[in-house]
């Protein structure tokens, strides 16, 4: 180890890197959950639309 490098500086960089890594990790998880939510929301909306069209084709217009 280089005697000119203060060990406290390295420890501070490690803590900072850990905080940044944690923030990026949580942001990635949040983004994945949000994208999954949007995909499921679109699928349910399309399914309900198709089901409504199917019902109207069998019974006539709904209200």
N, C-alpha and C positions, 0 to 999 in steps of 0.2 A: 504494500500500500504506500502511496506517495505521502511523505511526511508533511508536504505543503498543503494538503487538502484537509480542511477541518471536518471531522466526522459529523458534526452537527448539521453541516450544509447537506451532506448526503442523506441524513435522516429526514431533513425537511423536504427534500425533493421526493423521497419515498412516500411520505405522508401526502404530499400534494398529488403525486401520481396515483396513489390509492384513491383519493377523493375523486379525481377526474375519471379514473376507470369505473368507479362505482356510479357516477352520474351517467356516463356513457352507457353502461350496462343497464341501468334502470330505464334510461330513455329508449334503448333498443327494445326492451320488454314492453314498455308502454306503447311504442309505435306498432309492434306486432299485434298487441291486443286491439288497438284501434283499427288497424287494417282488417283484422279478423271480424270485428264488429261490423264494419262497413260491408264486408262481403256477405255476412249472414243477413244483415238488414236488406240488402239488395235481393238476395235469394228469397227471403220471405215475401218481400213486396211483389216480386215477379210471380211467385207461387200463388199468392192471393189474387193477383190480377188474372192469371190463367184459370183459377178456380171460379172466379166470378164470371168470366166469359163462358166457361163450360156450363155453369148453372143457367145463365141467360139463354144459351142455345137449347137447353132442355125445357125450361119453364117459361121463357119470355123475359123481358126486362125486369130487373129488380127495382121496385119503387121508383 
